[in-house]
Amino acid sequence: MFSRLREDLASVRERDPAARSTWEVLTCYPGVHALLFHRLAHAAWKKELHWIGRFVSHLSRFLTGIEIHPGATLGRRVFIDHGMGVVIGETAEIGDDCTIYQGVTLGGTSLYRGTKRHPTLGKGVVVGAGAKVLGGFTVGDGARIGSNAVVVKPVPTGTTAVGNPARIIDPERTDARDKARQQKAEQMGFSAYGVTKQMDDPIAKAMHGLLDHAVETDRRIQILVEQLEKAGVRVDSTVEKSDEFDAQRLSKMVD
């Protein structure tokens, strides 16, 4: 038990820049206290001392603001940062080295007893503040759940889920698109609204992709107009004015 506690304290020191000392983490971090209470509650639960397990869990919630059902399974070096309002259901399983922020719910959508109702988090998963992960599915190793996301389906390994309902972002595909769009912007001489890797909403990315296409189409039309004028074909000025396209304004609206 003490070796697990030392691991917990060390993991908090590594992952939280606000932690100034091991003593501070031990005495002032509710996430650490909740883990200690849960180990007692879980041990009682496994011995079928269900009332004792629930009472210890209830006491932990009163003292820490973190509610972990005694039946839940937690791995090593789990870090619950801040923790207020965190709810972890009975059949939830949390892998090693996971990080969970305040307001997170690992909840269930089924009312059937004896079934897997709550999610399983793989190793190294990060769940952002206010996120809701609902159902008996798996979140793969190294996955990220964005703040306030509502996840109701499996999340593949190494991906990121954002939004409500959550949408999956594949890092490899995102990187390829970013590079292609950057090259395109350089060719066009227009990069004011270029999407960066920090842009995490796939719907916004799709909208920016459409804007890119519209800007490129507008550029080509302008070239055609110039070529027609060089050939002696005069394009009506009112048509030119109506075709003006303010990509920067629309990009700001999307953001």
Secondary structure, DSSP 8 states (H G I E B T S, - for coil): -HHHHHHHHHHHHHH-TT---HHHHHHH-HHHHHHHHHHHHHHHHHTT-HHHHHHHHHHHHHHHS-EE-TT-EE-TT-EE-S-TT-EE-TT-EE-TT-EE-TT-EEE-----TTS--S-EE-TT-EE-TT-EEESS-EE-TT-EE-TT-EE-S-B-TT-EEETTTTEEE-HHHHHHHHHHHHHHHHHHT--TT---TT---HHHHHHHHHHHHHHHHHHHHHHHHHHHHHTT----HHHHHHT---HHHHHHHH-
